[in-house]
Amino acid sequence: MDQDWARLGRAFAEDRTARRLTQDDVVRALGVSRATVQNMERGTGASGKAFTRVTPTMRQYAQLLSWAEGSIQQVLDGGEPNHVQDASVKLTAAGGEPTVPAPTAGLPLRVAQELESDGPLLDTVTIPLPGGGTVVVVAKGKPQGTPAEIEASLRAWLRTQPQLQVLDEPEEEPPATAEG
């Protein structure tokens, strides 16, 4: 079966607009050009031809939209993306009510308290550290915030996120100095 790159592009664009994000928001969050975002949303590369493989930037875009692992391939194959929060609600209690596993089990107390405090979860990102290890960042909106305040929090996060991504870049070795 052929992969439908235009379908993937439409899914990116539809999900972005449903989340009230602009292409400029995506540009800032991913640290790419506007043309790159436009190409992904069209399903074509700069040459105008359909993509032939999933790129790391596409994976970052899917992560920004909270798509679950494997969603890009699902869309390319004609399906719909699964969202991370969708996957966590699939377990059901004995009465048939959806349940969400406690996400704070085993976390340090300070982290658990912050996750359980008021304020909508906006996004999460995992940033690899040079030499191994990772940093997990959870962005939350203003507790009891209006939709405009929560949107402002999201925009602030989208401006901040690219600055955190530089943690993944290897540090340059300082130049050797000659001692006299």
C-alpha positions in Angstrom: 0.0 0.0 0.0 1.3 3.5 -0.9 1.9 5.9 1.9 -0.3 9.0 1.7 2.0 11.9 2.6 -0.7 14.5 1.7 -3.0 12.7 4.3 -0.2 13.0 6.9 0.2 16.7 6.1 -3.6 17.3 6.4 -3.6 15.5 9.8 -0.7 17.7 11.0 -2.5 20.8 9.9 -5.9 19.8 11.3 -4.5 18.8 14.6 -2.5 22.0 14.8 -5.5 24.2 14.2 -7.6 22.1 16.6 -5.0 22.9 19.3 -5.2 26.6 18.3 -1.6 26.7 17.2 -0.3 28.7 14.3 2.4 27.6 11.9 4.6 30.2 13.6 4.0 28.5 16.9 5.2 25.2 15.4 8.2 27.0 13.8 9.3 28.3 17.2 8.6 25.0 19.0 10.5 22.9 16.5 13.2 25.4 15.6 12.6 25.0 11.9 11.7 27.4 9.0 8.1 28.2 8.1 8.7 26.6 4.7 9.5 23.3 6.5 6.2 23.4 8.4 4.3 24.3 5.2 6.0 21.4 3.3 5.2 18.9 6.0 1.5 20.1 6.0 1.4 19.7 2.2 3.1 16.3 2.4 5.8 17.4 -0.1 9.5 18.3 0.2 11.0 21.5 -1.1 11.1 20.0 -4.6 7.3 19.6 -4.6 7.6 15.8 -4.7 6.0 13.6 -2.0 8.2 12.7 0.9 9.7 9.2 0.8 10.5 8.7 4.5 9.5 10.0 7.9 12.0 12.6 9.1 13.1 13.5 12.6 11.3 16.8 12.2 8.0 15.0 11.4 8.5 12.9 14.6 9.0 16.2 16.6 5.9 17.6 15.1 3.9 14.5 16.0 5.3 14.7 19.5 4.3 18.4 19.7 0.8 17.4 18.8 0.9 14.6 21.5 0.6 11.8 19.0 1.3 8.4 20.4 4.2 6.4 19.0 3.3 4.8 15.7 0.7 7.4 14.8 2.6 8.8 11.8 2.6 5.3 10.2 -1.1 4.9 11.0 -1.9 8.1 9.2 0.3 7.2 6.2 -1.6 3.9 6.0 -5.0 5.6 6.0 -5.8 5.6 9.7 -6.0 8.3 12.4 -3.4 9.4 14.9 -3.7 8.2 18.5 -3.0 10.8 21.1 -0.9 10.1 24.2 -3.8 10.9 26.5 -6.1 8.6 24.5 -3.8 5.6 25.1 -3.8 6.2 28.9 -7.6 6.1 29.2 -8.1 2.7 27.5 -8.0 0.8 30.8 -11.4 0.3 32.4 -12.5 -0.3 36.0 -14.9 -3.2 36.9 -17.9 -0.9 36.4 -16.8 -0.1 32.9 -15.7 3.5 33.7 -12.5 4.7 32.2 -9.6 4.9 34.6 -6.3 6.6 34.3 -3.4 4.9 36.0 -1.8 7.1 38.7 1.0 8.9 36.8 2.8 9.9 39.9 3.5 6.4 41.4 7.3 6.1 42.0 8.0 9.8 41.3 9.8 12.1 43.8 7.3 13.8 46.1 8.0 17.3 44.7 7.3 16.1 41.2 4.2 14.2 42.2 2.8 17.2 44.0 3.3 19.5 41.1 1.7 17.1 38.6 -1.3 16.7 40.9 -1.7 20.4 41.6 -4.2 22.6 39.8 -3.4 23.9 36.3 -3.9 22.2 33.0 -1.1 20.1 31.5 0.0 21.8 28.3 2.8 19.6 27.1 5.7 17.4 28.0 9.1 17.0 26.3 12.0 14.6 26.9 15.4 16.1 26.2 18.5 13.8 25.9 21.5 15.1 27.8 25.0 14.9 26.3 26.7 11.8 27.5 23.5 10.0 28.4 20.5 10.7 30.6 17.4 12.7 29.9 15.5 15.7 31.3 11.7 15.5 31.4 9.9 18.9 31.3 6.2 19.2 32.1 4.6 22.5 31.1 1.4 23.5 33.0 -1.0 26.4 32.5 -2.3 28.9 35.0 -4.6 27.2 37.6 -8.2 28.2 37.0 -7.0 30.3 34.1 -9.3 31.6 31.4 -8.9 30.1 27.9 -6.9 33.2 26.9 -4.6 32.8 29.9 -4.0 29.1 29.2 -3.3 29.9 25.6 -0.8 32.6 26.7 0.9 30.0 28.9 1.0 27.6 25.9 2.5 30.3 23.7 5.1 31.1 26.4 6.0 27.4 26.6 6.3 27.2 22.8 8.8 30.1 22.9 10.8 28.5 25.7 10.9 25.0 24.4 13.5 25.5 21.6 15.9 27.0 24.1 15.8 23.8 26.1 16.5 21.7 23.0 20.1 23.0 22.9 20.8 20.8 25.9 21.0 18.0 23.4 23.8 19.6 21.4 27.3 18.5 22.4 29.4 21.0 24.1 32.5 22.3 22.2 35.8 21.4 23.8 37.6 24.6 25.1 40.7 25.3 23.0 43.9 24.0 24.5 46.1 26.7 25.9 49.8 26.7 25.7 51.6 27.2 28.9 54.8 29.3 28.7 
